[in-house]
Amino acid sequence: MADIPLFKVAMSPRATADVGEVLASGFIGQGPRNDAFEGALAKILGTPNVVTVSSATAGLHLALHMAASAAADGTRFDLARRALSGEGGEILTSPLTCTATNWPIVTQGLDLRWIDVDPGSLNISLDDLARQIGPRTRAIVLVHWAGYPVDLIALSDLLDQAEAAHGVRPVVIEDCAHAWGTTFGGRRLGLHGNVAVYSFQAIKHLTCGDGGAVVFPDAEAAERARRLRWYGMDRRTPGTVRWKQDVSEAGFKFHMNDIASAIGMANLDLAECNVKIHRDNAAYYDQALQSIDGLQLLERKEGHDSAAWVYSMRVKRRDDFIARLGIGGIEASPVHMRNDVHSCVAAYRRPLPGVDEADASMVSIPVGWWVDDAIRKHVVEVIRQGW
């Protein structure tokens, strides 16, 4: 195993005592700790429309379900009023991501269409997206790779054009699993009129052990999600009468419990500090790794402020690169395998030259809070020696 890992779990020393209090309280399900954590997230993100869930995958599943189905009163959340309803619709999405992004589409029986990526950023290609949006397009799922944000202004302009041409404005669901702390145009993700899904899985900037949060563009959607995450019932109803509630819309078991919430609450301040360290290390690499033969750095644009969950680049002879870093005690990896090669989605394959190019050369190196000045200098020195 490499001496300098690609990932580590960031855990506040407060978490042990806080979880112990929850365990001793006799109440470990969704309760006051979750309310407090959800409120703290809302304050940091700058919107009250934050709904915690058991995982980001559950959050993506919930967002897609809500977009695809009318509520019992006939309403849907604002962006989806013209969205997934109707036969023959499809979801446009990137295959260059964790399978957690795309399997909620497949398991709900929704058709998908793969969109190519920009090899310069590893994010979804807005040029290919513009070509593929059509009258059947009902939603777009995009990933902010490594925490580097997609250009959400350009995306909004593209959606304006699609709505004018086809009469439908697709729902946008942002997979922010890499992007806690990312800002676009000075604002946190989740504040740009789309649905945003954050991950608090073990190795993310902010961890709850596992968990996630969905940020909605309106209060109505958030309220609906709070019911749907727990069977369609409102847990704020006093327990003595909760069992009498009529369930007008069947829901799921997607709620976050107080154990996970206590871990997350303890880690909030730590996560904000660690994002700054990740960014500082990424900025160091941006300068120190320029003009190296066989290595291509990724796009950096003003106003696109990445959380730098990982530091990705593209290299020639990737296997040799990874092996050379391993000799130097440095772990490196592509992190994720393209999703479109799996047999369960074989029916959706299409030519994706950008994905081909990116998938063959992308690699990530350690950039996290455990990387100090000596370590990052060592990483650069090993890379500069060649592979």
N, C-alpha and C positions, 0 to 999 in steps of 0.2 A: 504493500500500500504506500502511496506517495506520502512524503513527509509534510507537504504543503497541500492540503485538500482543496478541492473545488468548492465544496459546501461544508458548512458547519451549522449546528443548531445554536441560535442565540437565545439564551435563557437568563432572565433576571434572577438574582438570588432571592428576590421577594416572592417568586412564584411558589416555592416550596411551602412557605408559611401560609400564603393565601389559599392554596389548594387544600392545605391541611385544615384551615378554618371551614372551607366548604364541606369537606368530608366529615368533619365533626358536627356540622350543623344539622345533619339529618335530612338536608334538602340538597340533592345533587343534580336535579333536572333543570329545566329552563325556569329561571326565577330571578331574584333581585340582582344577582351578579351579572346575568345576561342583560338586564335592563340598563345597568350601569355601564357595561362595556359598549352596548349599542349607542348609548348617549354620548360616550366619549368619542366613539368613531364619528358620530354625526358632527360633533364640535370640530374635530380635526379636519374632516372632509368639507365642512361648510354647508351641509344640507341635512335636514331632518329625515330625509327619505332613504334611510339606511336600514337594511334588514339583514340580521346575521343568520347564517345557515350552517349546517354541519360540515360542509366542504364547498369549495368553489365549483366542483362538478355538480353538486346539488343545486347551487345557485344558477348555473347555466341551464340545467334541466328545468328549474322553476321558471326562469325568464322565458325560455322557449315555450313552455307549456302555457304561460300567461299570454304570450303573443299569439299562440295558436288557437286559444279557446276563449269564448266569451264568458264573462262572469254571469252568475245567475240572474243579475238584473239587466243583462244585455249589454253592459259596457265592457270595454277593454282598456288597458292603460293607454295613455294618450297617443304614444307613437305607434301603437298597434291597431288603431281604429280601422286602418286600411290594410292590415298586414297579412297574417298567415291564413286568414279565413279564405275559403274557396279552394276548389280542387286544383291539383296540378301545380301547386306552388313549390318553390325550391329555396334552399338556404345556400348562400354563397359563403365560402369559408376557405381559410388557408390550411393546407396540409402540413405546413412546416411548424409544428407545435407538438405539445404533449397530446396523447390520445384523449386526455380528459376534456380537451376543448371540443372535440368532434363527436365523441361517442354519445353524448346526450342527444345529438341530432339523429343519429342512427337508431338509438334505442326507442325513440319516440315515433319511429316510422316516417320521418320527414325526409324528403329527397334533398340531396346536397349537390352542389356543383363546386369543384375545386377551382380556386383562383390562384394564379401564379404569384410569386413573391418577387420583390425587388432585391436582387443579390447584393445591392449596395447597403441595404438596411436590414434585410431578412424579414421585413414587414410585408404585409399584403401589398401587391402592386395595384395602385390606383388606376394605372393605365389599363391593365387587364380587367380590373373590376368594371371600369367604364364600358369596356367591350362586351362584358358578360351580363350586365344588368339588362333585364328585359321584362316583359309583361308578367312572366311567371315568378320573378324575384319577389320574395316575401320578407326575407331577413338577411342581414349580413353579420357574420361573426368574425371579428378581427382580433388579432393578438398584438400586443405591444411587446415585441421580442426584446428580451433582456431588460425591459423597462424603458426602451426607447420608443416614444409615442409616434403613432401614425399621425399624419397631418390631418387633423380633424376639421380644419377649415376647408381644405381642398375636398375632403370627403363630403362635407355638407353641400358644397357647390355641386358636386357630382350627383348627389341625391336630388337636389333641386332640378337638375336637368332630367334625371330619370322620372321624377314625378310629372314634369311637364310632358314628357314623351309618352309615358305609359299609364299615367293616372294613378300610380301607386307609389308611395314613399316607403321603401323598406325600413323595417325596424333595424337598428344597429345595436348589437350586443358586443361590448368591448370586454375581451378576456384580459383582465389586469393582473393575472397571476404573478407576473414578473415585476409588477409596477407599483408596489406600495411606495408612495413618496414621489412618484413621477408627476411632473406638471407639463401641461401644454398651454402655451400662451400665458403662463403665470398662474394657471388654475389647476387644481387637482383633477385627475381623471374621475369622471362621474358628474362633472358640472358642465358638460357640453351638450346636454339635451339627449343623450343616449342612455342605455342601460349599461352599467359597468359592474363587473363581477371580480371581486378581490379574493385572493387565496391566503389563508393563514395556516397552510400546511407546514410540516416540521421545519423545512429548510428555507422558508421564505423570510423576508426582512422582519415581518411581524408574524410570530407563530402563536397558535393556541394549542399546539400539539397537532391538531387538525381543525379546520373550520374555514369559514369564508363569510363574505358579506356582499349583498347586492345593493347597488345604488340606483334608484329609480328617478325618472325625470319629474314625477308628480306624486303628491300625497295619496291620491286615490289608489295608484298602483302599489305603493308601499303598504297601505292598509290591507289590500287584497293579499299581498304576499305574506304578511304576518299571519293571516288566517290559513293560507294554503300550506305554509311550512309545518303546520301542526294539525293535519287532518281536516282543515277547513274550519277550525274552531278558534275563538279568540281567547287566549290564555289569560288576558287581563280580567276576564270575568271571574268573580270570586269562586273559589273551588267548590263551595257548597252548592252552587247553582250551575257550575260549568257543564255538568253532565246533562243538563236539561236543554242545552243549546240545540237549535235546529241547524244542521249542516246543509246549507243551500248549495254549496259547491265542494265536492270531495277534494281533499288535499293529500299531503304527503307527510312523511316523518323526516323532515329536513331541518328541524330546529337545532340550535346550539345549546348545550347544557351549561350549567354554572361552573363545572370543573374547567371546561375549555375557556369559558369567559374569564375566569379568575386568572388563568395563565396568560391570556391575551391582555388583560388589564395590567398585569404586572409588567408585561413586555412593551407597553406602548412607548414610554419614554426611551427605552433602550433602542427600539426600532427606529425612532426618529434620529437618534444619534448615529446609529449604524448606517443609515442611508447616506449621511454626510461623509462617512468614511469610505463607503463604496464609491461615491461620486469623486472623492479626492483621489482615490487609487486609479479610477478610470481616467481622470484627467491626466494623471502622471503617465499612464500607458499611452494615451493619445499623443503625447509629446515624445516620449522616449522610444516608441516603436515605429516612428515614421521612417520611410525610405529604406526599408529592409527588403532585400530581394526575396521574392516568393511569398510576401505577406501583404495583405490588403486590409487596411482599417475600414471600419464601417462609417456610414454617414453620420455627420454631426451638423445640425442646423440650429440657428438661433431660435429660442423659444421652445425647443424640444429638449426638455431637461429630464434626462433619464435617471431612474433610480439605480441603474447599473447593478441589477441583481446578479448578473454574470457579465463578464467582459468577453464579447464575441468578436471574432475576426475571421478572415478567410485566408487559407494558406495552401500553397502547392504541396503535394506529397504529404497529405495530412497524417497518415499513419506514421511516417518517419518523424514528423513534427512531434506527435504525441509520445512516441518512443524516446526521442531525444529529451523532452521535458521530464519524462519518467526517470531517466538516468540522473537528472538533476534534482530528483525528489519533488517534482512538481506534477500535480494531477491536472490533466487536460482532457476534454471530452467534447463531442458535438452536442451533448445534453439530451437532445431529442431526435428521434428518427421520423422521417416524413411519414404521414399517416396514410397516404394514398397507395402505398405498396401492400397494405394488408388485404388479405383475401376477402374479408367481410365487406369491403367497400370496392371490390373489383369492378363492379358495374359502373362506377362513376369515374373511372380513369380517363384522363385526357392529357394531351401533350402540355407539359409545364417546363419550358426551357429554363426559366429563372430558378425554379425549385431544383431542377437537375444540377444547375451550376452551383447553387448555394449548398445543397445537400452533400455534394462531393468535396467541399472545401471548408465548410464552417467548423469552427472549433472555439471553445471557451477556456479561459485560464482563470486562476484564482484572483479575485478582486475584493473579497469581502473584508469584514471588520477585523478578521484575524491576520490580515496582510499588513504588516508594518513596513516602515521605510526600508529596512534591511531585506525583507522578503521580496518586496517589489523590485528592488534593485537586482536581486539575485535572479528573479524571473526574467527581467530584461537582458541581463548578461547572458543567461543560458540561450535565450532566443537569438541574440545577436551573434552567438558563436556558430549558428547555422545548424541545419539538420539534413 
